[in-house]
């Protein structure tokens, strides 16, 4: 029985599965980061494994063609990670030592790796009330050494990238539209990923394109595309791809059943070597999964939007604190709440929801506070980060009286109904 549950630690790749970093020995009835994978994804894996097409195949090319059609850009390049798609872009723009790249302090730390890999310096900017860069925060961060601005769109919401694009127009500062968490969302009527010099799409846990890993660089700039696609990347190791796929099924698709054992496996079994820690070609398996995700993203987005509206209806006054975009322009990957300032942080609410079996999250730690960052004061980012609470989207939130009560308590505590 133990062999069926306590998987080797090498299946848990911290580089590839950052949402799984935190050790826990708790089962959740409503876990986070659970993709809607089913028989289609299972058969893709079986066909690739037994057909000898895990690594090599023609599906990466088919994926590029489909993405080009979906977003209306003529060029696309696939790689094994979204961070390396950013690195490809920076290299193609000839951004290196001495150059500065502006990024929001509130974002996944994976965005720093490609900047440092090319020798450039990340410059952290404040975020606005919606947790994104704004025209004003970008303007304040620009120096004479600024070479690029990376604008991520978080949790399915969109940043005001149209305004930032206008700000940078006519300058020598390049704009990278990081749509890793927002494929299919729109800003000013345009799909995100299509702004600026190039865009970045991604597969991963908790993304609109759910998959083990993968990145896609998209652009309308032929010269940039030719430089980016001229890299002769190696293929990924077959065993690494198998391990990553197994980890995704266990720690994400079936997270509800296995996560309670993770604390034990982290202590009892040695951590395996990292895989995928260098740029490589996207595997045929990841490309096949990405193809399915691109074809089904709209149906998945509608389902998440329906669940989000049902949950907010049940929470009543709690909807006041939700900053998720439930319109057809957004994607609502998770319900994002900002608890009121001047009182409790989100930590107390997290504990209360956890007791009801709901795996809520607190979001990102501001990057300007990490050990390698230059000492910097970004008070608004720090204040917002303490107030963020991310609620998973699942029908199961409303199928239990205990979970409903937990949501109602959370709502009433921070946003009391008017008398």
N, C-alpha and C positions, 0 to 999 in steps of 0.2 A: 504493500500500500504506500509506503514511504516513497518509493521510486516514482509513483504516479503523481506525487504532490510536490516533494522537495526537489525542484529542478536545480541543476548545476548553476552556480553563480555566473558562469560565462554566458548564460542566456540573457543575463541582465546587463546590457551594455549602457553604461551611464552616459557615454558620448551620444548614443543614438536615441535613448529613451529618457530625456531629461525630466519628463513628467513623473518618472518612476524613481527619482533620486532618493526621496525621503523614505527611510526604512520605516516600516510599520508592521505591527502584528495584529492589525484589526481588520475584521471583515466589515464590508459596507453593503447594505442592501441597495443603496443608490451610489455607486462609485462614479468617479469622474473619468473622462477620456475613453469612454467605451464607444467604439465605432459600430456602425450598423453593417457589420460583415456577416455574410451568410453563406449559403451553398455556392454562390457564384465565386466568391473569393476562395473558398475551400477547393473547388475544382480547378481554379487557376493554379493554385499551389501544387495540387496533385499532378496536373498535366505538365507543369514545368519540371517538377522533380523527376517523374518517371519518364518524361520525354527527353531528358537531357538538355532542357532549355532554360535552366535557372539563370545562367549568366549571359550567354550569347543568343541572339535572335533578332528579328526584325521589328519588334514591338516598340522599341525606342523611336525609330523613324516614324512609325504610325502615330505614336503619341505626339511627336512634334507637329505632324500634319493636322491632327485633331485640335491641338491647342491653338495653332495658327488660325484655324477656321473659327474656333470659339471666340477668341479675343480680337481677331482682326489685325494681327501683326504678321509680317511676312517671314520673320526669322525666329527660330527657337533652337536651343542647345540643351541637352539633358546631361545631368551629372548625378553622382550618388548622394549628394547632400545639398540643401538649399544654401548653406553657408558657403559652399564652394561655387555655387552659381554667382553669389555676391563677389567672391574672389575673382572669378573669371571676368566679371564686369569691371572691377577695379584695375585688373591687369590690362584689359583691353583699352581702358581709358588712360593707361600709363600713369596711374596714381601710385606713388611709392614713398620712399623716405623723404621727409620734409613736408609731405602733404598732410593736410588735416581732413578728416571725414566727420561730419556732424551726424550724431545719432541721438535719439532720445535716451535719457537716463533710465526711463521706465520701459524696458524691453528685455527679451530673452538674451542672456549673455552670449549665446552662440553668434550673435552679430559681430562680436568683437574679434573673433578668430580670423576671419578673412581680412579685416583691416590690418591686424598685426602681422599676418602672414605676408602681406605685400610691403611691410615696413612703414606704413602710414600711421598717423596718430589719431585715435578716436577722440572726439570732442563732445562732451555730454551737454545736452540742452534740456532746459525745463520742458515739462509737458503741461498742456492745458487741462481744464476740468474734465475733458473726455479721455484723458490719459494719452493723448497724441501730441506730436509736434504741432505748433501753430506758426503762422507767418512771423509773429512777433518773437517767439522763442528762437526760431531759426535766425532771424535778423540779428538778435543779440549775440548769437554764437559765432557769426561769420567773422573771420579775420582775413588778412591778406594771404594766409597760407591755406585757406579753405579750398579744397579741390572737388569735394562731393558732399551731398546730403543724402542719407538713407532715411526714407520715410516708411516705417512699418505701419500696418493697419492691424490693430489688436482685437482678438476675440470676435471677429466677424464685423466689428464696427469699422468705419473708414475715417482716416485723417483728412484734413482739408488740403489734400495734395494739389488740387487745382489752383488754390491760392498760392501755395508754395512754389508750384511750377511757374506761375506768373512772376513771383518775386525774383526767381533765378533767371528769368528770360533775359537774354542779352548779356549775361555774365559768362565767365569761363568755369562756373561751378556746375558740375553735372548732378543730375537728380536720378536716384535709384528708387524705383517704386516697389517696395517690399510687400507683396501681396501674399506672403506665405500663409497667413491666417485668414485670408479674405478672398479666396478665389470665387468669382461670381458676384461680389459686391460691386456697387457703383458709386461714383462720386461725380456730381454734376452731369449725370447721364452717361458717363463713360465707365467702362469696366476698370477697376483698379488692376494694376499691372501694366497698363498701357500709357501711363504718364511718364514724362521725363525721357532720359536717354535709353533706359531699359527697365524691365520689370523682372521680379523674381517670384516664382510659384513654388509650392512645396507640397510634399507628402509628409505626413507625420501624425502622431497621436494628437487628438484634439484639434485637428485642422479640418477645413472644409473638404480637402482631398485627403481622406484618411488612409494611411498606409505606413509600412515600416520606415521607409526613408526615400528620399529622392528630391532633386531640385531641377527647375527648368528656368533658364534664362531666356527672356523674350525681348525682342527689340524690332524697331523699324530701321535702325541704322545698319546699313550693309557693311560698312567698314568695321564697326564694332563687332558685328556677327562674325566676320571673317577672321578677325584676330582671336576672338573667343573660341571659335570652333577649330582653330589651327592646333590647339593643344592635343598631343597624342597621349591621352590618359590611359592607364592600364585598366584591365578588367578587375572587378572585385573578386576576392577569394570566395570560392564556392561555399566553404564551411561557414564563413562570416555571414553570408546571405541566409543560409539555413538557420543559423543561430538567431539572427535578427528576426526572421519570420516567426520562429518558435516563441521568442520573447514577446512579440507583438500579440500573438494569439493568447498567450498565458497571462501577461501582465496588463493587457488592455481589453481584448475582446472578451475574455473570461475573467476579468479583473475581480468581479464579485466573489468568485469561488476560490481564487488563489492568493489574493493580496494578504489575507490574514496569516499566511505562512512566510511572507517575505522577510519579516524580521528574523525568524529562525534561520532561514537559508542564508541571509547576509552574515550571520554570526558563525554558523556551523560549517560553511563551505567557503573556500578561498575565492577571492574576486578574480575572474579570468582576465585575459588580456583584452585590450580594446581593439575593436575592428572598425574599419571605415574611417580611420583618422587621417586620411589623405585623399586628395581628389582622385576620382576614378569614374569610369563609365557607369551610367545607370544600368543595373542588371535587367535582364529581360523580364524576370519575375516582377520587379518593382514597376517596370513600364506597363506590363499587362494589368496590374492592379490599378495603376494610375489611369489607364484607359477607361476602365470600368468606373472609376470615381468621377472622371470628367463627364462621362455620359449620364451619371445619375445624381450629380451634385444638386441640380435644381429640385428634384423630388425630395432629396434629403433636407434641403433648406426649407422647403414648405412645411415639412413635418416638424422640424425644430421650431419654426415660427409658431405653429399651432400649439405645441407643448408650452412654449414660453408664454403665450397669451393665456392659456389655461392656468398656469402656475401663478401668474401675476393676478389673475381674477380671484384666485383662491386666497392670495395674500392681501388683497384689497389695498390698504394704505401703503403697503410695502412697495407698490409700483412707483411711488414717488421717488424712491431712492435708486431705481433701476436706470442705468444709462445705456442699456443695450438698444440697438436700433432694430425695431421689429417691423420696419417698413420693408417693402420689396427691394429697397436699395441695400439693406444690410443682410447679414447672414446669421446673426445670433448663435454663435457656437456655444456660448454659455451665458447665463444671466449675470450681468455685471452690476453690482451694487456698490454705491459709495455711502457708507454710514455717515451720519452727521458729524461735523467737526466739533471739537470742544467737549466731547464726552468719551465714552468707551471707544476703543479701536475695534476693528473687526474681529480681534482674537477671541473675545468672549462669545460672539455669535458663532464662530467656527466650532468652538467646543460644544456649544448647545446643539448645533446641527449634527455634529459627530455622534453625540449620545443617541440621536434618533436614527443613526445609520446612514447619514448623508455625508458624502465626502466632498464638502465644500473646500475651496482653496483661497489663499490670501493674495495670490498674484505674484509679481516679481519683486525682488529686492532691488532698489535703485542702484544702477551700476556705478554711479559716482562715489558710492560708499564702499566699494570693493577694495581689497588691499592694493591692487595694482593701479588703481585710479589716482590721478592727481587730486590733491585736496581741493574740494569745490563745495560751495554752498548753493544748493538748489532747494530752498525751503518748500516751495509749492509741491514739487515732486515727492519730497519726503512726507509731507502731510497727506497727500493723496494716497501714497503707497500704504500707509497705515490704515486707511479707510476702505480699501478694496476688499470685496468678498465676491468670489466666483461660485455660482451655483450650477451644478451639472444639470443638463436637460434630459429628463427621463419621465416617461409616463408613470413610473413607479413612485415619483414624488407624491402623487395624489391618490395612490391606491391603498394607503394605510392611514388609519386615524392618528397613529403616533407621529407619522411624518407630517401630516397636515397640521397637527397641533404645533410641531416644532417650527414650521414655516410661519404660522400665525403668531407665535411668540416672538420670533425674530422680527416680523413686521411691526407688531405693536410696540416692541421695545424701542425701536429706532424711529418709527414714524407713527406715533399714536393717532388713532382716528379722531377726527374732529367731533366734539360733543355738540 
